[in-house]
Amino acid sequence: MRNPMVTMTYRAEIDGLRAVAVLSVIFSHANFQLFGGGFVGVDVFFVISGYLITTIILGEYARGEFSLARFYERRAKRILPALFFVLICSSIAAWFLLLPGAFEDFSKSLMTAALSVSNFYFLKKNDYFAPDAAEVPLLHTWSLGVEEQFYMLFPLLFLFRLSFRTIFIAVAALAVTSLVASQIGSERFPSANYYLLPTRAWEILAGSLCAFYGFGQQRRANGALAMLGLVLIVGSILAFDTTTRVPSVIALLPVGGAALFLLHASRHNLAGKLLALTPLVWLGRISFSAYLWHQPVFAFWRIKNLDPPTPAIMSGLIVVVFILAALSWHFVEQPFRHLRVSLRRVVTSVTASVVIIVGFGAWGVQEGLPFRLPPEVAKLVETTNWSSKCLFQVFDGIPALPAQKCMFNTQGAQRTYAMWGDSISAAITPAVRDELQEQGVGVVQLTHGFCAPIIGVWNARHERAANCDIFNRRAMEYLLESDVDTVVLSASWVNFFNADYMYVDGVERQGSAIAVVDMARNLKSTIDSLEKDGKRVLIVYPTPRFKKSVAEVMATHIIKGDTTPDFAYPHTLFKAETKRAYDVLDAAATGGVVKVLPEAIFCGQVESEQCYFARDGVAYIADKSHYTLTGAHMIVDHMMKQIGATHVADNIVPQR
């Protein structure tokens, strides 16, 4: 039998490994190019956590001292005080800095973070690698949710007095199953794969298996294997990027590297000595607080400031993060961790804290509490929105097309327009409906989120576009069978045509392999099918997708004293941002296709002039891309001028 008296001794190099992990995450979120794969620091954290927690449990289990209640008490005292403190501080910042919509989202993330289930919330709300994620203050709490869910379940294996061998076999089987699931998930459901426990558990269990391997016997240090482990970790940080599918078998590199280091590093070999250096050990000790602080600090800075942060600014913010981390480690983490109180008091304190935080979040969900804002800003927010009516999403399934609720003024109409596209099309539809209603023309809306109106082309690896091809094919079937005579195609073309992964005729393509000519060919084929059926086709060309919300920028100017702000955008930048989209659309939109150019509406005649997406306090774009009703009416007015008044009033019979 293994020696039950063996206890875990402090290993400074593990704190050093924590430092490597947290620095990689922080540098990655700071957008330092060298650390494109820094997100694997979370994977390394999982392995370390599994190793340390399992080592403690095994020691207590061998001595017959394991207590589930005591285990949960330790986890609560280790994790929750610092987490709750950062959540409270983040709530204060959010109160003053966030507009109602963003504050409502923050409040939802606050509640789920306090309940350790924010990974489920962010699965439905945020793509971890999307540019917008940089302005989500609590996005990083997804990993705490995964870890806490794991530790609610894992200790249950030790309640039945099973043998070490039986538990080890169960842990190994669970790890292999989870690894296989993560590989399948990386291909079929990447977002759920990233955020959820079943496909993350193997990384924590890898640390557990290391604990089993070394438990009750002298650890066998091996300098070469320890250094190999460190090289695998650092190599993954430097070589991976946001297109790397993690977790999956590729994550065996950083996870396996962490395992090798934990098993074989010591103060007597080079890898162990390197990570046992005093600065790294200190950073490792405050790494949990640093991880908690970095995302809110970075996100709130980005929210407050109109321009993206420079490397110098990010470096300064990193210093702020570590100052805050040191303070919270000293005044929050350590005192609560070593506080001697009864289990009942711990439970009472945790429950009270959760109730308060969740209660505040539930309050904040009430339309984002607009009374927090100056009256002028509240009025701007109230009037600056876009229509998502009839915008189907992947979780709605495929509706019967057309949905009755998405047919407007069609009964008795002599002519009918169809709006086909994604959320941009949904935002424009109300203005089209208003304009054509006066002419007795009906409108049918065929819109699906993250789904551009091109047969055979759709975003790959984007779960919200999963049923796009089916939706588009059913939309086309309806259009060819209907009496619709004019089809307006509009979408978030810039986002769509610049996607990292794309299906083209069922074949996944990546990066430079997504050729303009291929996408243009499919779009032209889509247009040709409609025109051969006698339908007029219009394409609403793109605007850029802005890095900051138009409403947020205007609100910032109002707070600074400009009560009727503009939102100006350089014309040259407009052209640069939309060039690829223009190339595809121009190649496809030949012959009689009517081109509706927002550039002609919002921009000056020459490139040296500005484009205005808000004038005199009135926004034409609500957020980063969607037209307000005012902006949509400007698009429609321009559209009708190009079509010509006779096309609206005359009774034109489609050519069949």
Secondary structure, 3 states (H helix, E strand, C coil): CCCCCCCCCCCHHHHHHHHHHHHHHHHHHCCCHHHCCCCHHHHHHHHHHHHHHHHHHHHHHHCCCCCHHHHHHHHHHHHHHHHHHHHHHHHHHHHHHCCHHHHHHHHHHHHHHHCCCHHHHHHHHCCCCCHHHHHCCCHHHHHHHHHHHHHHHHHHHHCCCCCHHHHHHHHHHHHHHHHHHHHHHHHHCHHHHHHCHHHCHHHHHHHHHHHHHHCCCCCCCCHHHHHHHHHHHHHHHHHCCCCCCCCCHHHHHHHHHHHHHHHHCCCCCHHHHHHCCHHHHHHHHCHHHHHHHHHHHHHHHHHHCCCCCCHHHHHHHHHHHHHHHHHHHHHHHHHHHCCCCCHHHHHHHHHHHHHHHHHHHHHHCCCCCHHHCCHHHHHHHHHCCCCCCCEECHHHCCCCCCCHHHEECCCCCCEEEEEEECHHHHHHHHHHHHHHHCCCEEEEEEEECCCCCCCCEEECCCHHHCCHHHHHHHHHHHHHHCCCCEEEEECCHHHHHCCCEEEECCEEEEHHHCCHHHHHHHHHHHHHHHHHCCCEEEEECCCCCCCCCHHHHHHHHHHCCCCCCCEEEEHHHHHHHHHHHHHHHHHHCCCCCEEECHHHHHECCCCCCEEEEEECCEECECCCCCECHHHHHHHHHHHHHHHCHHHHHCCCCCCC
